[in-house]
Amino acid sequence: IQLSMFENIEVRDLAFAGKNKLKTLGVVAPDRSAHTSTAGKIGIPGLNVETEVIIPPAIRHEIGADALAMIMKSHMLEKDQTCMVTDYGTNAEMGLYHEGELYSGSAAAGPAMEGQSIKYGVLASPGAISDVEIAEDGLWDNIVLDDRLNPVVMHKVDPITGRDVKVLDYKIKGITGTGTVSAVAMGLKSGAITLPHILNDEHRLKFAQGVYFTEEDVQEAGKAMGAIRAGHRTLMKEVGISDEDVRVMYMAGASGTYVDPIKAQYCGMIPRVLDEVYQLGNTSLMMAHDLLKDPEMLDNMQSVANSISANHIMFAGNQIFEDMYVLELAYWTEGMPMESFNMMMEMQGYGVMPDIVPPKKVVRIVKSDIPDIGSGLHTMEQVGIMLEGKFDGCTGCKKCERGCPEKALTVLDGPTINVRSDLCLGTACQACELNCPEKVYQFAALKAKY
């Protein structure tokens, strides 16, 4: 959708999976094959109108150029073994390569893998908890990103009582998507979490400086993890292979690069029996770099896109995915025991999940998800615009501000409300509107301030 909006072409076809609905609306899907354009045609300010702009291809409406990038940069098509690749973001694009054929899909995992929809969830930035480890003394090492985004143990915390032993003096702001995976994995492994509950009086996993993880957070994360596992297993069953047949896993994107693969496997985010795991980095940026250096790569991308399109499995409406995801929801949100989960899987003809066998080989190909940072790294605290609105009838009670999980909203005098667009685009929880006792606040009424 980003490329379509960039080119200012039809996007309504991206909102619906069914052809009948598109026909009823009179929507004709545009050609999204590889091509070049100019800055003048697209309307990019500040560039010469004749500047060439390279537009990479999409496969289907739910599998775009970023999915192509991860497939090509993984070099999985050169492997003899059966292997999988996944970009661990909101859409969780994934591919399965088996006996010379590539099959693709996309699971709507949601934003939990990017630190969103979580009480103290934040994007990766200085002061964010990116990982937790159970230390020998039983406390959990809280591993936090420093000013250079390096992971450092800064606190040791008892997740049940909240006892906090400070190692380094640093302001903790929240927990990232990789930290979320780690918290769930360590909670399950230690027994602090017995789905769907956290086993203390407050029903919270406690981290440094008052940051905590709720049972609602466990469920939000579980929905994402369940969607990914259901997607992986749907591809396997559609192709006719078992869990044990997948030998190599490629993990792409920021979350795929920084997450601990063993913890991810414990949560169902990679297959349960593997020989090798490779963490790839930001394959979209890598492919963009390749296209700039060698524009002929665009033809290669189109060739791969053509080869994939015939083997794309749309999970929306797929009975296997539906059956599996219903069981995942029962496991993560209702506490269905794994024994019952496997029994239901077997009854429906999908087979039980094998015991976890950790990969023999784990390789992080890049040190960071963006391997080349040029002349240096600078962290921007605000990357979007500030939205502002004045609302007649607002009493200034600040219930909307207190209820905003992303801490994006501020109530000023006037009454005036500001919202940081880099933290919220008004399309997720809508807690601000729901919490307004006077029902006068509307996100859609905000205007750009700066």
N, C-alpha and C positions, 0 to 999 in steps of 0.2 A: 504493500500500500504506500510505503514511503516513496518509492520510485515513481509510482503513478501520480502521486500528489506533486512530486518534484517536476514531472513533465506536464502537469495540469491536464491529465487525461481522465477518462471515466474511471470511477472507483466504486460505483454502486454494485457492480458485479462481484466485488470482493466481499460484500456483506451477506451473500446468499450462496448456499451450496447447490440448491436445486435449479435445474434449467427451466422448469415450468414457471417458477416464480420470476425469473429474469425475463421470460417471454411475456408474462402477464404485465410486467412493468415496462416492457419495451426497451429493456437495457441490452445493448450489444457490447460484449466484451471487446476491448481494444486489443490490438496486436502487441504483445509484450516480448517479442523476440529481440535478440541483440541488435543494436544499431548505434549509429552516431548521430548527434545533432549539434547545434551551435548554441552558444550562450545567448545570442540574439533571439533565436526561436523559443527557447525555454524562458527567457526573461530574467537572466541572472545579472543583477546590477554589479557594476564595478569591474566588469571584464569586457574585453574587446568582443564585439558582436559576432566575430568570426571564430572565436575560440572554440575548438572542438570539445564536445562533451560526449564521453563514452557511457552508454546505457547498457548494462549487462542484462541478460535475459532472465525471465522467470520460467518455472516449470508448469505450475498450475497456480490457481488463485491463492492457495494457501502455502505454496512452496516457492519462495522467491530466490533472488540472486545470492542471498547469504547462505542458503542451503547448498546451492551449487558450489559456492566458495569452500564450504567445509568439506564437501565430497572431494573436490579436486585437490585441495591443499593437504588432505590426509593421505593422498596417494593410495587410498583403499582399493581403487580399481586395479592396482598392480599386484594385489595380494592373491595368493593361492588359497588361503584359508577363508572361511566364512567370517565376516566381520561386520561391525555396526559402527555408526557415527551419530552423535547427537549434539545439537547446540542447546545448551542448558539455559534457555531464556523463556520468555512468556509463552512463545508458541511451540517450543521444543521440537524443532524440525529434526527428523531422524532418517537415517538410511540403513538398509541391510543389503550387503553384497554377498551373493551366494551363487556358486557355479557359473560365474561369468555374467550374472544378471544383477542389476541394481534395482531395489525396491525402496520407495520412499513413503513417508507419512508425516503427519504433524499433529501433536497432541496439545490442546489448549491447556497448558499447565498452570497458567496464571502467573501473577507477579511475585509470588513468595520466594522464588529462586533468585530474585533480584532485590530481596530485602524489603519488599513492599507487602501490604496487607498483614503485616506483623506489628504488634504493639510498639516495639522499639526498633522496628526494622529501618535500616538506612542503606543507602548506596555505599559502595566501598570508598572510604575517605579517611583521613586522619582521625583517630579516636574511635573507629568502628571495630567491634569484636568480630574477627574473621574466622576464628577457630577456637575450639576448647579441647583440652586433653585431660584425662584423669591421671593425676600425678601419683607417685608412690605413697604419699601421705593421705590419699583419698580426696584431697581438694582438687578442684578443677582449675587448671591453668587457663586463664583468660588471655588469649593471644590477640593483640590489638595492633592495628595499622598505625605506624608512626608518621611523622611529617613526610617521609620519603615513600610511604606506603609499604614499608617493610614490616612483616609480622613479628611482633615482640611480645614476650610474656610480661604483662604489666600488673596483673593481679592474680592471686590464688584465692578461690572462693568455694565455700561449701554451698552447693546449689540448693540444698534443702533448708538450712538455717539462715543462709545469707552471710555467714562469717566471712569477712573480707580481709585478706592479708595483702597490703599494697607492696608491690615490687618496685614500680616506677611511678612517679607523680605525673599523671597525664589525664586530661579530661576525656571521659568515656561518653560517647554520644548515642550508641545503639549497637545493633548487631546486623551484619550483612547476610546475604543469601547463603554464602558458604558457611557462615557462623550458624545460621539456622539449621542447615543440614547436619553440622557437627553437633549442635545441641540436641537434636532429635536422636541422632545415632548414639551419643553418649548417654542420653537419658534412658533409651531402651536397653542399652547394654548394661548399665549400672542398676537398672530396676527403679530408677527415679521416675520413669514413665512406664505405666502399664496402661496401654491404650484403652479408652481415650483420656485417661486421667494422669495428673501429676501428683505424686504421693506425698504431699505435705498438707498442713492445715489450710494454707493459703492457695493451694493448687497452682503454684508458680515455681519454675526453675529460676534460681536467683544468680545474677552475675554481678560484675563490678559496678560500684557506684550507683546502686539502685536500679540498674537495668534488669528486667526480668522477662520471662517467657511464660505465656499463659496457656491454658488448655485450648483456648480458641486458636492460638498460634500453632499449636501442635496439629490441630485439625486442618488449618489453612495450608501448612506445609505438607501434611499428609495427602491432601487433595492433589497437590502438584506432583508429589512423588508417585502417588497412585496412578495419575494420568500418564506419567512417563513410563512406569512399569507396564501398564496396560497397553500403551503404544508399542513398546518393544515386543511384548509377547504376541500382540496382534499381528505384527509383521512376520514373526516367526511362524505362527499358525497359518497365516495366509500363504506363506511360501512352502509350508509343509515340513518344517524342521523343528527340532526340540531345543530346549534351553542349552543343553550341553554342546550343541553343534556350533554355537558362536564362540570363536576362540580369541578374537581381537576386538577391543573397544577403543574408539577414538572419541575424546571429549573436547568439545569446542566451546568458544565464548569465554567470557571472564569467569563465570561460575565453573565451567568445565575445566578451566586452567588452574584455578586456585583451590577448588574443593579437594579434600582428602578422598582419593578414589576408594579406599577401604571403607570409610564411613559412608560414602555414597552407595557402595554396594550393599552395606548393611540396611540402608533405607530403600533399596529397590531401584536405584537410579541407573545402575548398570547391571548387566546380566550376572547371574549368581555363580556361574562357572566360567572362568576366563583364564587364558594363558598370559595375555599381554594387554596393558592399558597405556594409551598415549594421550597426553594432554597437549593440545595443539596451539592454544592461544586464540587471538582474535583473527580468525581466518578471513573474515570479510575485509578487514583492513589490509591483510596480506595480499588478497586477490586484487584489491584496488591498486595496490603498489605495483603488482605484476602487470596489470592492464596499462598503467601509465608508462612502464618501461618497455612493454612489448604489446602494442595494440592488437597484434594478430592473435593474442590470447582470447580475444572476444569470440573468434570463430570456434576455438576449442570449447569455450563455455557453451556456445549454442549447440555444438555437437553432443556434449554431455547432456544438456537439457532435453534434446530430442530423444536420446536413448532412455531417459528416465520417464518421460511423460506417459509412455505406455504401461509402466509398472507403478504408477502412483496409486496408493491405497488411501482413500478418503475416510477418515475415522468417523466423521459425522454420518450417522446412518449405518455404520458397519456393525453388524450384529455381534461379532466376536469382541470388538472393542467395548460395545455397550455392556455385554455380559461381564467382561473382566472389570470394567470400571465400577460397575455396581458393587462387585465384591470388594474392590479396593476401598470404596466409600464405607462399606460395612466394616472393613478391617480398621481403617484409620479414624473414622468418626463414631463408630458404634462399639468398637472393641471386640469384633469378631475374632476368636482365637485362630491362630495360623492353622491349627489342625482342621477346624471347620472350613476355613478358607480353601485349603487344599482339597478337602472332601467335596466341596461344591464345584471346584474347578474340574475334578475328575468326573463328577456326575454329569457335567455339561460337555465332557469330551475333550477338555483342554489339557488334561494331565496335571499332576502335582508339580509344584516348584521344587527343584532339587535343593539339597543343602548347599549353603554358601561355601565356595572354594575360592579363597583369595587369589588374585592373579600372581603368577610367578614373577612377572616383570612389570614395573611401573616406570614410565619415562615421561618426564615433563620436558617437551621439546624446546620450549622457550622459558626464559626466566620469568618474564611477565607477559600478560596477554597482549601488550603492545611492545614488541621486542625492540623497536627503534624509536626512541623518544626525541631524536634530533639533538638540539643543543642543551636540553635539560627538561626537568619536570616542574611544572607549576600547577598547584591544585586550585581550581576556581571553586569558591564556595557557592556561588550563584551563577548558573549557566542559562537560566531562562529569563523571562520577563516578569515584571511585577504587575499583577492585575489589581484593579481597585474599583470599588463601587460604594455608593451611598444609598441607604435603604430606609425609607420613611417607615416609622413604626418600630425600628430597632431600639431596644431599651439599653443596649450596651451590657447585657448580662454576661457575655463572653462564653455562653454554653457551647456555641459553635467552635470557638477557639480551643476550649478545653477538650472537646470531643474529637478534634482533628488528629487522626493517628499519625499523619505525616508531619505534624507541626508546621504546616504550610500557611495557616491562616492567622491573621492578627487583627483584633478589633481596636480601632483608634477612636478618637473623639469625632463627633460629627452628626450621626454615627457613620463612620467610614470603615470599610473592611478591605484589607489587603490580602492577597493570596499569591504565593510564589509558584509560578507555573512549572518551575523545574522540580518542585516537590509534589505538585498535584495538578492534574488537568481536568478535574471534575468528573471523571468517568468511572471511578472505582466505587468507594463506599458510600459517597454522598452523605456522610455522617453530619456534615455541617448543616445541610438543609433539614435533615431529619431532627437535629437537636435544637433548631430554632423554635422557641416556645411561641413566638408571635407569627411564625410561618411567613416571614417577609423576605428572608434571605434567599437569593437565587444565584447560583454560580454563573448561569448563562447571562446574567445582567452585568457582570464585571467587564471592565474595559482596560486596555493596556495603559499602564501609567508610565513605565519606562523599561 
